Amino acid sequence: MKSNCMRTGLAILMLLLSTGAANAQQHYSMNLLGFAPFSATSYYINGINNNGDVVGYDSAIDGAYLYHNGAVSSLGFSSAAGVAINSHGFVAVRSWGTDLHSYLYTPGLLRWFVPRFTDLGTLGGSGGLNNTGQTVAQAMNENRTIVGTSTITAPTLTWHAFSWSAGHMTDLGTLSPGGWSNANAINSLGQIAGDSFANGIDRAFRMVNGVMTDLDPANHNYNSSAVAINDSGQIVVTTDAAWQLVPVPPFSFKFVAYPGPITYTQIYSNGAFTNIGNLGYNDYVLGYHINSAGDVVGTAHNPVDGHGHGFIYHAGSITDLNDVVINLSGWRISLAYRINDYGEIVAWVHNDTTEQWQTAVLLPIFD
């Protein structure tokens, strides 16, 4: 209770600071995670909750880990990674190797309660545990609803987005018959964001009350993916949309979308798209997550040094995290993957001298 009160107070403090000093640049301290010094941890597979707990994969144990109260512990599942954790310590786990299923980890909340793993099952198909199909968990909300993608029973290997809750898995379908789909994110309201692929084009969708909708139904000829959604319904969309002016006989013109050469990031909200910009270079910008304040984190390519740089987009401005972390000590923030509602960021960092990779938590500093 004391911890929750302290974090609620921190949230209020953050709101006051952002209101009183909207243009002040936020700085961070960095904590490296891992069982052994510089043990490899996997990026694209991490989760963080509003308590600051982190889950992921660590090579020292070749399995899923939990970072809690400054300490790292094993979840007891090898060849697997934690992909999401809610505020009560439930974890969505993705496995590989011969298993290829996903699980819900239920913590031992009381002394006599043994933690357990619940197999989510599959939508059918082949491969995986006992050739029963494959499931890839991507996200989980506070209500323990897990979303991702699973093989289905079909003439050829096909993947469909799924939602799993209370022991039941639901096939979410696709935007186009015969295509595949993936659910990337779910908010506390049960709204889902993802992408659906067919006819050579990948399309971003959202699903509300069981209805899957293309985010830009008027323009189908470019690629997009909805990768994150917050409780306000703001969606992070990566896209390669470019526009060209084409003639419309007899005497008119119109702009038509097509797949461009650069992938960038937009925020979709109330039917409108906002480009979050770049770090000063006309190169790729990939957003991965969004919190309740609308802050977006991701990675952007820097053609000068040839590396990806983690960024945060806040209050209409995008910032290279390498410019605002006070204790980099030779590490480079390569990718920012998750951010919670208190502004704490899970990042993938690289030491360009030793060539080591590590997961880190970036903690906001308040003066």
Secondary structure, DSSP 4 states (H G I P E B T S, - for coil): -HHHHHHHHHHHHHHHHHHH-TTSPPEEEEEE--SSTT--B-SS--EE-TT--EEEEETTTTEEEEEETTEEEEEEEESEEEEEE-TTS-EEEEE-TTT--EEEEE---STTPPPEEEE---BS-SSSGGG---EEEEEE-TT--EEEEEEESSSS-EEEEEEEETTEEEEEE-SSTT-EEEEEEE-TT--EEEEEEETTEEEEEEEETTEEEESSTT--SS-EEEEEE-TT--EEEEEEEEEEEEEETTTEEEEEEEEEEEEEEEEEETTEEEE---SSSSS-EEEEEE-TT--EEEEEEETTTTEEEEEEEETTEEEEGGGTBTT-TTEEEEEEEEE-TT--EEEEEEETTTTEEEEEEEEEE--
